[in-house]
Amino acid sequence: MIELYTWGTPNGRKVSIMLEECALPYNVHRIDIGKGDQFKAEYLALNPNGKIPSIVDPDGPQGKPIAMMESGAILIYLADKTGRFFPERDKYLVLQWLMFQMGGVGPMFGQAHHFLRAKKDEVPYGSERYGKEAKRLYGVMDRHLAGTPYLAREYSIADIATYPWVARHEWHRVDLAEFPHVKRWFDAIAARPAVARGMAVPFLN
């Protein structure tokens, strides 16, 4: 049984979606980042960076327990463990779009969340900078998805990583109708039962 330490954020939901897609049994430990649970000593022992998510797999490589942090690394680990959603023929294509999410979509959408939604006082410079960058990234995805059903041809960890961030498109002040290929991709992934179950963990907004 994999132990999942998470909260209801896009990064957290990446891993719960992957666990559901792979039908791996897991226990959920709620790390309330609003209360600072991520900075408690027992959690820092698992994740020195004090972020969510983390996992502990008692059946890791060579049958030994392993603790993992960083959502992208966890997705790669689970894909390797199960042989799913990381096709060998498109390995580097998947990695390319996974890194696009890790280095672009995640950080920039996160800043958009802060300036466009969480910040109580409007900061015009931040709102414009990160709002424009979020829309630029939607445009990159839209142009790419015009020629492929998923980010790396077939459904993969690249899509699993990106979907929970796009699920907050309203936080970015983005109407998906402006990006029809992203909307088609988004709707197809949203229809997957495992994605719906993973998005409900740990039952937070």
Beta strands, then each sheet from edge to edge (+ up, - down):
strand 1: 2-6
strand 2: 26-30
strand 3: 54-57
strand 4: 66-69
sheet 1: 2+ 1+ 3- 4+
end
